[in-house]
Protein backbone atom coordinates (compact mmCIF):
# COMPACT_ATOMS: atom_id res chain seq x y z
CA UNK A 1 0.00 0.00 0.00
CA UNK A 2 1.39 3.36 -1.05
CA UNK A 3 1.91 6.28 1.30
CA UNK A 4 -0.77 8.92 0.63
CA UNK A 5 1.08 12.23 0.23
CA UNK A 6 -1.04 15.39 0.31
CA UNK A 7 0.32 18.14 -1.94
CA UNK A 8 0.20 21.64 -0.46
CA UNK A 9 0.87 23.93 -3.42
CA UNK A 10 1.16 27.52 -2.18
CA UNK A 11 0.52 30.25 -4.74
CA UNK A 12 1.89 33.23 -2.76
CA UNK A 13 5.30 33.54 -1.04
CA UNK A 14 5.27 32.10 2.49
CA UNK A 15 7.06 33.44 5.57
CA UNK A 16 9.81 31.02 6.58
CA UNK A 17 8.98 30.87 10.29
CA UNK A 18 5.28 30.27 9.59
CA UNK A 19 6.23 27.47 7.22
CA UNK A 20 8.60 25.93 9.76
CA UNK A 21 5.77 25.88 12.30
CA UNK A 22 3.54 24.16 9.73
CA UNK A 23 6.23 21.58 8.97
CA UNK A 24 6.48 20.68 12.66
CA UNK A 25 2.71 20.26 12.90
CA UNK A 26 2.73 17.99 9.85
CA UNK A 27 5.64 15.95 11.22
CA UNK A 28 3.53 15.16 14.29
CA UNK A 29 0.74 13.93 12.02
CA UNK A 30 3.08 11.71 10.01
CA UNK A 31 4.50 10.29 13.24
CA UNK A 32 1.09 9.46 14.65
CA UNK A 33 -0.66 8.19 11.51
CA UNK A 34 0.17 5.34 9.15
CA UNK A 35 0.91 5.69 5.45
CA UNK A 36 0.47 9.48 5.27
CA UNK A 37 2.80 12.25 4.19
CA UNK A 38 2.88 15.79 2.83
CA UNK A 39 4.71 17.61 0.05
CA UNK A 40 4.94 21.39 0.30
CA UNK A 41 5.76 23.37 -2.87
CA UNK A 42 6.20 27.10 -2.38
CA UNK A 43 8.30 30.22 -2.59
CA UNK A 44 9.50 32.06 0.51
CA UNK A 45 9.49 35.73 1.32
CA UNK A 46 13.13 36.98 1.46
CA UNK A 47 15.08 35.28 4.24
CA UNK A 48 18.54 34.04 5.19
CA UNK A 49 18.40 30.75 7.03
CA UNK A 50 21.18 29.38 9.21
CA UNK A 51 21.43 25.59 9.36
CA UNK A 52 22.93 23.55 12.18
CA UNK A 53 26.51 24.01 10.91
CA UNK A 54 26.15 27.67 9.96
CA UNK A 55 28.68 30.29 10.95
CA UNK A 56 27.43 33.84 11.48
CA UNK A 57 30.45 35.23 9.67
CA UNK A 58 29.07 33.71 6.46
CA UNK A 59 26.48 36.50 6.49
CA UNK A 60 28.55 39.19 4.80
CA UNK A 61 26.07 42.08 4.79
CA UNK A 62 25.50 44.32 7.81
CA UNK A 63 22.10 44.33 9.47
CA UNK A 64 21.08 47.67 7.94
CA UNK A 65 21.57 46.32 4.41
CA UNK A 66 19.46 43.26 5.19
CA UNK A 67 16.71 45.50 6.57
CA UNK A 68 16.87 47.71 3.49
CA UNK A 69 16.46 44.66 1.26
CA UNK A 70 13.64 43.31 3.44
CA UNK A 71 15.53 40.12 4.31
CA UNK A 72 14.96 38.35 7.62
CA UNK A 73 17.51 36.10 9.34
CA UNK A 74 16.26 32.87 10.90
CA UNK A 75 18.11 30.06 12.68
CA UNK A 76 16.72 26.66 11.78
CA UNK A 77 17.33 22.96 12.36
CA UNK A 78 18.06 21.77 8.83
CA UNK A 79 21.47 20.54 7.82
CA UNK A 80 23.99 22.79 6.15
CA UNK A 81 25.21 26.36 6.52
CA UNK A 82 23.65 29.66 5.44
CA UNK A 83 21.49 30.14 2.36
CA UNK A 84 19.05 32.63 0.87
CA UNK A 85 15.40 32.00 0.03
CA UNK A 86 13.10 34.35 -1.82
CA UNK A 87 10.49 34.72 -4.55
CA UNK A 88 11.49 33.06 -7.81
CA UNK A 89 12.96 30.04 -6.02
CA UNK A 90 11.04 26.76 -5.93
CA UNK A 91 11.09 25.27 -2.44
CA UNK A 92 10.19 21.62 -1.96
CA UNK A 93 9.59 20.23 1.54
CA UNK A 94 8.70 16.51 1.52
CA UNK A 95 7.42 15.43 4.93
CA UNK A 96 7.26 11.71 4.40
CA UNK A 97 8.16 8.43 6.13
CA UNK A 98 11.26 7.31 4.29
CA UNK A 99 11.32 4.04 2.35
CA UNK A 100 15.11 4.20 1.86
CA UNK A 101 18.28 5.34 3.59
CA UNK A 102 19.18 9.03 3.81
CA UNK A 103 21.85 8.85 1.10
CA UNK A 104 19.38 7.39 -1.38
CA UNK A 105 16.75 9.95 -0.35
CA UNK A 106 19.12 12.88 -1.03
CA UNK A 107 20.08 11.31 -4.38
CA UNK A 108 16.40 11.22 -5.39
CA UNK A 109 15.85 14.85 -4.38
CA UNK A 110 18.85 15.88 -6.47
CA UNK A 111 17.75 13.74 -9.39
CA UNK A 112 14.29 15.35 -9.48
CA UNK A 113 15.85 18.77 -10.07
CA UNK A 114 18.38 17.42 -12.57
CA UNK A 115 15.50 16.00 -14.61
CA UNK A 116 13.62 19.30 -14.56
CA UNK A 117 16.72 21.14 -15.75
CA UNK A 118 17.12 18.67 -18.61
CA UNK A 119 13.69 19.75 -19.86
CA UNK A 120 15.04 23.29 -20.21
CA UNK A 121 18.21 22.18 -21.96
CA UNK A 122 20.44 22.62 -18.90
CA UNK A 123 22.94 19.90 -18.10
CA UNK A 124 23.43 19.72 -14.33
CA UNK A 125 25.46 17.44 -12.09
CA UNK A 126 26.29 16.40 -8.57
CA UNK A 127 29.55 17.39 -6.91
CA UNK A 128 31.08 14.76 -4.66
CA UNK A 129 31.00 15.86 -1.03
CA UNK A 130 28.93 18.96 -1.76
CA UNK A 131 25.16 18.31 -1.73
CA UNK A 132 23.03 20.25 -4.16
CA UNK A 133 22.85 20.68 -7.92
CA UNK A 134 25.77 22.13 -9.81
CA UNK A 135 26.30 23.34 -13.35
CA UNK A 136 30.05 22.92 -12.94
CA UNK A 137 32.60 23.04 -10.11
CA UNK A 138 31.84 26.70 -9.40
CA UNK A 139 28.22 27.40 -10.38
CA UNK A 140 25.35 26.08 -8.27
CA UNK A 141 21.64 26.20 -9.10
CA UNK A 142 19.97 24.35 -6.21
CA UNK A 143 20.70 23.70 -2.54
CA UNK A 144 19.69 20.85 -0.25
CA UNK A 145 19.29 20.97 3.50
CA UNK A 146 17.19 18.26 5.10
CA UNK A 147 16.11 17.25 8.56
CA UNK A 148 15.17 13.78 9.82
CA UNK A 149 12.93 12.94 12.77
CA UNK A 150 12.86 9.42 14.17
CA UNK A 151 10.08 7.63 16.02
CA UNK A 152 10.64 3.95 16.63
CA UNK A 153 11.49 2.44 13.28
CA UNK A 154 10.00 5.35 11.33
CA UNK A 155 12.28 8.01 9.80
CA UNK A 156 10.45 11.15 8.68
CA UNK A 157 11.96 13.77 6.39
CA UNK A 158 11.43 17.52 6.53
CA UNK A 159 13.04 20.65 5.08
CA UNK A 160 14.28 19.88 1.55
CA UNK A 161 15.47 21.69 -1.58
CA UNK A 162 15.72 25.24 -2.93
CA UNK A 163 15.83 25.49 -6.74
CA UNK A 164 16.67 28.78 -8.45
CA UNK A 165 14.20 29.53 -11.23
CA UNK A 166 14.40 33.34 -11.22
CA UNK A 167 15.24 34.70 -7.74
CA UNK A 168 17.09 37.97 -7.06
CA UNK A 169 20.59 36.56 -7.50
CA UNK A 170 22.30 39.63 -6.03
CA UNK A 171 20.91 38.60 -2.65
CA UNK A 172 23.29 35.64 -2.67
CA UNK A 173 26.19 38.13 -2.65
CA UNK A 174 25.11 39.07 0.88
CA UNK A 175 26.32 35.68 2.14
CA UNK A 176 28.91 33.00 1.55
CA UNK A 177 26.44 30.51 0.02
CA UNK A 178 26.40 27.24 1.96
CA UNK A 179 29.65 28.38 3.57
CA UNK A 180 31.58 27.80 0.32
CA UNK A 181 33.75 30.64 -0.93
CA UNK A 182 34.03 31.13 -4.69
CA UNK A 183 30.60 29.67 -5.44
CA UNK A 184 28.37 31.50 -7.90
CA UNK A 185 24.64 30.92 -7.53
CA UNK A 186 22.85 30.80 -10.87
CA UNK A 187 19.27 30.28 -12.05
CA UNK A 188 17.32 29.08 -15.06
CA UNK A 189 16.86 32.76 -16.00
CA UNK A 190 20.57 33.60 -15.77
CA UNK A 191 21.55 30.52 -17.79
CA UNK A 192 18.86 30.53 -20.48
CA UNK A 193 17.76 34.17 -20.63
CA UNK A 194 14.12 33.45 -19.82
CA UNK A 195 12.11 32.56 -16.75
CA UNK A 196 9.60 29.72 -17.15
CA UNK A 197 6.33 30.08 -15.20
CA UNK A 198 6.67 28.70 -11.69
CA UNK A 199 3.50 26.67 -12.28
CA UNK A 200 5.23 24.93 -15.19
CA UNK A 201 8.38 24.20 -13.16
CA UNK A 202 6.24 22.78 -10.34
CA UNK A 203 4.44 20.51 -12.81
CA UNK A 204 7.72 19.17 -14.19
CA UNK A 205 9.09 18.74 -10.67
CA UNK A 206 6.04 16.73 -9.60
CA UNK A 207 6.39 14.46 -12.63
CA UNK A 208 9.99 13.77 -11.68
CA UNK A 209 9.16 13.33 -7.99
CA UNK A 210 6.42 10.79 -8.69
CA UNK A 211 8.75 8.80 -10.94
CA UNK A 212 11.52 8.75 -8.33
CA UNK A 213 9.25 8.01 -5.35
CA UNK A 214 7.02 5.20 -6.69
CA UNK A 215 5.93 4.07 -3.21
CA UNK A 216 4.14 7.38 -2.64
CA UNK A 217 0.85 8.56 -4.15
CA UNK A 218 0.48 12.34 -4.54
CA UNK A 219 -2.96 13.65 -3.61
CA UNK A 220 -3.40 16.91 -5.49
CA UNK A 221 -4.92 20.03 -3.96
CA UNK A 222 -4.34 23.79 -4.01
CA UNK A 223 -3.32 25.92 -1.02
C-alpha positions, 0 to 999 in steps of 0.5 A: 500500500502506497503512502498517501502524500497530500500536496500543499501547493502555495501560490503566494510567497510564504514566511519562513517561520510560519512554514517551519511551524507548519512543517512541525505540525505535519511531522507530528501527524506523520508520526502518529498516523500510518501511510500518510505524508505531505509535500509542500511546494512554495516560494519564501518571502526573502530570508537568510536561514542558518542551518545547524553548521552555519557560521554567522560570519558567512552573512557578509552584509551588515544588518542595515543592508538586510533591513533595506532589502527586506531580508529576515535572518532565521536560525533553523534545524536543517542541515547545512550552513547559510542560504538565501530563500526568496520569490522566484525560487522553488522550495520543496519540503517533503514530509514523508516516512522514508522508504530508503536510507538518507543517502538514497533519499538525497540522491532522489531529491537531487535527481528530481531537479536534474530531470527538470533542468534537462527539460530546459536544456540545462545539463546539471550534475552532482559534486562529490562531497557537496550536496546540491545541484551544480552546473560545474565546479563553481556554479550552483543552481539548487541547494539541499538541507534536510532534517530527519525525525525518528520515532521507533522504526519510522524516519520522517523527512522535513526541510528539503530543496531550494531550486533557483528559477528566477530569484534575485541573485544579487541577494546571494552576494550578501552571504557565503552561500552554503559556507563555500567561498568562490561559489556563484549561484545561478538560475534558469533565468541567468543561464537561459535568458528566460524565466519559465512560469513557476507553475510549469516548473512545479508541474515538471518537478512533480512528474519527476518526484512521482517517478523517483518516489514510486511508493508514494501517491500524490494527492493533489490540492491547491493551497 
